[in-house]
Amino acid sequence: MEEIAIIGIGLQPFGRNDGMSGQAQGAAALRAALKDAGVGWEQVGVAYGGSQDGGNADALSNHLGLTGIPFVNVANGCATGGSALASVVASLQAGVADIGVAVGFDKHPRGAFNPKPADWGLEDWYGETGLMLTTQFFALKTQRYLHEHGIPEEALVHVAQRAFRNGALTPHAWRRRELSFEEIAESMPVNLPLRKYMFCNPAEGGAALVLCRASEARRYTDRPVIVRAAAMRTRHHGSFEVFSPGLAAKQAPAPTVTASKAAYEMAGVGPEDIDVIQLQDTDSGSEIIHLAENGFCEHGEQARLLREGATDIGGRLPVNTDGGCLANGEPVGASGLRQVIEICFQLRQQAGARQVPGTPRLGYTHVYGAPGVSAVTILEAR
């Protein structure tokens, strides 16, 4: 199957962009990606994109031009960006078009997300218990995970400390102040063991990619990034996911586990080959869990890796080099594509003060969304 390359990247910085609609932020990111690739909108033959609260992604054609392009709206929670990218890759491999784009954007109101149980196939009792509030669900899941694997709560602090340290090195990050161990550990409890600085914020912003067949990529750029794998999987019965109304007697692997295994198989590599990593870190506990679920360590090893600096920019497993969701916030539709853009910066050697040492060749991204959707990409500098 023919390889696909990323030839253009564009980012509307995350945070609060008052006076700018979600769609306008998506359009700004898409224009930037097209400019980076040296491609006109009229040359794009297929598009996939998504937004949770910012409006329909296909309406970006009103901003870019009504060209008749097949533009598919994607809605997979926090995995929207990864799902859009996987869809564009499949379309280009199928010969639907020569050039495609993946785009995501959002504009969330302040405060926690407020989903309705019925929209997720659940009865009202689930919301009445408080579990529709994702901060509470993930705190319970984290508490259980730390207990089962003997991980101290200080590991949660180390995740957040590194995220804000990396965010301080990232010009487009929202949160750019480094925080001390004590500031994080003593911050306001939200849902214990998770505290204020261990959660990301719902945010605004946009992200976009332009892709084409790898054989044509150097017509547009001298720094193509090859998509070695783009896999998306949903949950199996018995996996313990957000909006799960109960625990099965026998737990099944998480969709992250199945998506990561599929991606490694597609790319013909293993976790030991990856040079730079982006993991879903909507909270500190989620990153800890995802480190193991994506194969980068055994369950229970995370505390030692974090304490020793293995996940730092200069470590052997550099994770979330731009500060991840904790430092950038999460506009749901755009978040997964921000991860890919950061890996492109790293593989292109354009990451500035946060550039990982040496010459990274393989990068990895992972997103996880409700009610149990995971998307993984493996990218290569060539």
KEMIVO-444991 format. One line per 3 residues: for each residue x, y, z of C-alpha. Coordinates in steps of 0.02 Angstrom, whole numbers, padded with zeros to 5 digits. Layout:
// KEMIVO-444991
X/Y/Z ~ ...
// end
This chain:
// KEMIVO-444991
00000/00000/00000 ~ 00070/00170/-00049 ~ 00141/00277/00089
00065/00446/00130 ~ 00162/00601/00182 ~ 00122/00757/00281
00178/00905/00177 ~ 00101/01051/00272 ~ 00059/01092/00453
-00040/01236/00526 ~ -00086/01286/00703 ~ -00197/01420/00777
-00123/01428/00953 ~ -00231/01353/01090 ~ -00300/01452/01236
-00433/01588/01237 ~ -00454/01682/01074 ~ -00593/01805/01118
-00683/01880/00970 ~ -00632/01736/00855 ~ -00757/01598/00818
-00708/01415/00824 ~ -00731/01401/00636 ~ -00621/01554/00607
-00485/01470/00711 ~ -00501/01312/00607 ~ -00491/01414/00447
-00335/01504/00510 ~ -00250/01338/00547 ~ -00300/01268/00377
-00236/01421/00284 ~ -00071/01406/00377 ~ -00055/01222/00331
-00092/01257/00148 ~ 00038/01396/00147 ~ 00165/01281/00228
00135/01153/00091 ~ 00129/01281/-00049 ~ -00041/01213/-00100
-00199/01306/-00149 ~ -00368/01257/-00076 ~ -00431/01219/-00250
-00299/01081/-00263 ~ -00366/00987/-00112 ~ -00473/00837/-00161
-00537/00771/00005 ~ -00553/00835/00183 ~ -00597/00763/00353
-00619/00870/00506 ~ -00708/00890/00670 ~ -00762/01001/00812
-00865/00969/00968 ~ -00927/01143/01011 ~ -00862/01254/00870
-00982/01207/00730 ~ -00974/01091/00580 ~ -00802/01068/00506
-00868/01056/00328 ~ -00927/01235/00346 ~ -00743/01286/00333
-00777/01282/00145 ~ -00871/01445/00173 ~ -00706/01521/00230
-00588/01437/00106 ~ -00698/01425/-00049 ~ -00843/01322/-00113
-00752/01200/-00225 ~ -00870/01051/-00212 ~ -00742/00953/-00110
-00800/00797/-00017 ~ -00784/00859/00163 ~ -00829/00734/00300
-00870/00786/00478 ~ -00786/00679/00612 ~ -00848/00664/00792
-00747/00546/00902 ~ -00724/00647/01060 ~ -00543/00681/01104
-00493/00557/00968 ~ -00571/00665/00832 ~ -00406/00730/00762
-00325/00559/00756 ~ -00481/00486/00675 ~ -00484/00624/00544
-00302/00594/00501 ~ -00327/00405/00485 ~ -00475/00438/00370
-00378/00555/00256 ~ -00234/00430/00245 ~ -00355/00291/00196
-00439/00401/00065 ~ -00274/00449/-00017 ~ -00216/00268/-00017
-00381/00220/-00100 ~ -00351/00347/-00238 ~ -00497/00461/-00193
-00386/00615/-00215 ~ -00206/00670/-00239 ~ -00205/00794/-00093
-00306/00787/00067 ~ -00323/00887/00227 ~ -00363/00843/00407
-00423/00987/00515 ~ -00492/01010/00689 ~ -00545/01158/00794
-00651/01202/00944 ~ -00713/01341/01056 ~ -00769/01271/01223
-00854/01372/01359 ~ -00760/01390/01522 ~ -00781/01252/01651
-00790/01064/01644 ~ -00876/00974/01500 ~ -01059/00936/01536
-01111/00786/01430 ~ -01284/00710/01441 ~ -01300/00524/01483
-01430/00489/01348 ~ -01310/00551/01212 ~ -01191/00411/01261
-01318/00271/01278 ~ -01329/00286/01467 ~ -01473/00310/01587
-01493/00461/01700 ~ -01430/00369/01855 ~ -01253/00374/01785
-01257/00563/01784 ~ -01343/00572/01953 ~ -01195/00479/02031
-01078/00613/01963 ~ -00984/00499/01843 ~ -01030/00599/01687
-00913/00730/01760 ~ -00752/00668/01681 ~ -00640/00743/01815
-00726/00630/01941 ~ -00721/00475/01830 ~ -00537/00491/01790
-00494/00525/01972 ~ -00579/00361/02020 ~ -00492/00269/01879
-00323/00344/01927 ~ -00349/00302/02111 ~ -00385/00121/02065
-00235/00111/01946 ~ -00112/00185/02072 ~ -00171/00062/02204
-00164/-00090/02090 ~ 00013/-00054/02030 ~ 00092/00021/02185
00121/00193/02109 ~ 00140/00339/02232 ~ 00040/00499/02208
00201/00597/02183 ~ 00207/00523/02007 ~ 00054/00628/01964
00151/00783/02017 ~ 00302/00735/01911 ~ 00192/00720/01756
00121/00894/01779 ~ 00289/00970/01827 ~ 00369/00907/01667
00218/00964/01562 ~ 00229/01144/01624 ~ 00419/01142/01609
00402/01093/01426 ~ 00260/01216/01399 ~ 00374/01356/01459
00489/01313/01312 ~ 00349/01314/01183 ~ 00307/01483/01104
00130/01432/01054 ~ 00083/01347/01219 ~ -00057/01421/01323
00019/01389/01495 ~ 00199/01449/01488 ~ 00246/01460/01671
00351/01323/01749 ~ 00277/01260/01913 ~ 00370/01187/02061
00336/01017/02137 ~ 00260/01103/02290 ~ 00146/01217/02188
00071/01066/02101 ~ 00066/00950/02251 ~ -00017/01081/02361
-00137/01151/02231 ~ -00324/01147/02258 ~ -00400/00972/02264
-00525/00943/02124 ~ -00561/00756/02129 ~ -00426/00673/02231
-00296/00611/02197 ~ -00303/00738/02055 ~ -00276/00922/02094
-00296/01085/01999 ~ -00131/01080/01905 ~ -00152/00897/01859
-00295/00933/01737 ~ -00297/01014/01566 ~ -00421/01151/01525
-00556/01147/01391 ~ -00491/01276/01269 ~ -00498/01352/01095
-00387/01333/00943 ~ -00363/01248/00777 ~ -00243/01126/00693
-00228/01063/00515 ~ -00122/00949/00405 ~ -00100/00935/00217
-00057/00763/00149 ~ -00017/00680/-00016 ~ 00061/00519/-00083
00240/00502/-00022 ~ 00302/00479/-00200 ~ 00241/00656/-00240
00289/00739/-00075 ~ 00451/00820/-00131 ~ 00357/00920/-00261
00292/01020/-00112 ~ 00422/01009/00027 ~ 00600/00954/00059
00549/00894/00233 ~ 00406/00771/00212 ~ 00350/00670/00362
00292/00495/00317 ~ 00138/00422/00401 ~ 00201/00246/00436
00040/00201/00529 ~ -00128/00279/00570 ~ -00240/00163/00671
-00404/00197/00760 ~ -00495/00071/00872 ~ -00648/00070/00985
-00675/-00024/01147 ~ -00712/-00208/01173 ~ -00838/-00274/01298
-00758/-00271/01469 ~ -00634/-00128/01444 ~ -00638/00004/01582
-00673/00167/01493 ~ -00749/00337/01524 ~ -00940/00318/01524
-00926/00133/01566 ~ -01080/00097/01676 ~ -00994/-00049/01764
-00840/-00158/01777 ~ -00840/-00328/01694 ~ -00786/-00480/01796
-00646/-00503/01670 ~ -00570/-00344/01601 ~ -00531/-00329/01416
-00384/-00229/01348 ~ -00414/-00043/01324 ~ -00439/00024/01147
-00270/00109/01168 ~ -00189/-00062/01183 ~ -00271/-00127/01024
-00241/00034/00926 ~ -00057/00039/00975 ~ -00030/-00144/00930
-00112/-00114/00761 ~ -00002/00038/00730 ~ 00159/-00052/00775
00111/-00193/00658 ~ 00070/-00073/00516 ~ 00235/00019/00537
00340/-00136/00566 ~ 00419/-00061/00722 ~ 00405/-00078/00910
00395/00044/01055 ~ 00583/00029/01078 ~ 00609/00110/00906
00513/00270/00945 ~ 00615/00428/00973 ~ 00484/00555/01029
00309/00526/01098 ~ 00144/00619/01118 ~ 00019/00540/01238
-00156/00593/01288 ~ -00137/00685/01454 ~ -00305/00763/01491
-00248/00732/01669 ~ -00087/00669/01749 ~ -00161/00499/01788
-00211/00469/01608 ~ -00033/00496/01547 ~ 00032/00372/01675
-00093/00241/01618 ~ -00060/00276/01434 ~ 00129/00256/01453
00101/00072/01488 ~ -00049/00044/01374 ~ 00053/00105/01225
00193/-00016/01267 ~ 00325/00107/01328 ~ 00342/00025/01498
00268/-00107/01610 ~ 00124/-00064/01727 ~ 00200/00002/01887
00364/00063/01810 ~ 00301/00239/01778 ~ 00350/00316/01945
00532/00267/01924 ~ 00538/00328/01744 ~ 00465/00496/01792
00577/00514/01945 ~ 00733/00474/01843 ~ 00688/00595/01703
00666/00462/01568 ~ 00515/00555/01496 ~ 00602/00725/01494
00655/00806/01330 ~ 00832/00740/01356 ~ 00775/00570/01419
00761/00405/01326 ~ 00570/00421/01314 ~ 00534/00605/01283
00346/00628/01310 ~ 00237/00779/01268 ~ 00382/00891/01223
00266/01041/01194 ~ 00183/01021/01365 ~ 00040/00912/01302
-00140/00948/01348 ~ -00089/01006/01522 ~ 00007/01156/01455
-00090/01184/01294 ~ -00268/01150/01348 ~ -00385/01043/01245
-00496/01104/01105 ~ -00568/00931/01074 ~ -00573/00935/00884
-00396/01001/00867 ~ -00300/00915/01006 ~ -00249/00756/00914
-00184/00855/00765 ~ -00083/00969/00881 ~ 00007/00811/00936
00049/00767/00756 ~ 00109/00945/00722 ~ 00226/00936/00873
00300/00773/00808 ~ 00323/00855/00637 ~ 00417/00999/00721
00528/00872/00809 ~ 00561/00765/00654 ~ 00593/00921/00549
00718/00983/00681 ~ 00613/01141/00705 ~ 00566/01126/00888
00687/01256/00954 ~ 00722/01251/01141 ~ 00617/01093/01161
00703/00996/01021 ~ 00749/00820/01077 ~ 00936/00780/01061
01010/00690/00913 ~ 00912/00663/00754 ~ 00742/00588/00797
00677/00477/00656 ~ 00516/00401/00723 ~ 00378/00492/00817
00220/00428/00899 ~ 00052/00507/00940 ~ -00092/00440/01042
-00265/00510/01079 ~ -00403/00438/01183 ~ -00585/00494/01182
-00755/00451/01251 ~ -00835/00327/01261 ~ -00679/00223/01225
-00597/00273/01060 ~ -00410/00278/01031 ~ -00307/00333/00881
-00120/00308/00859 ~ -00001/00370/00725 ~ 00181/00327/00692
00275/00457/00591 ~ 00446/00452/00508 ~ 00568/00585/00452
00636/00543/00282
// end
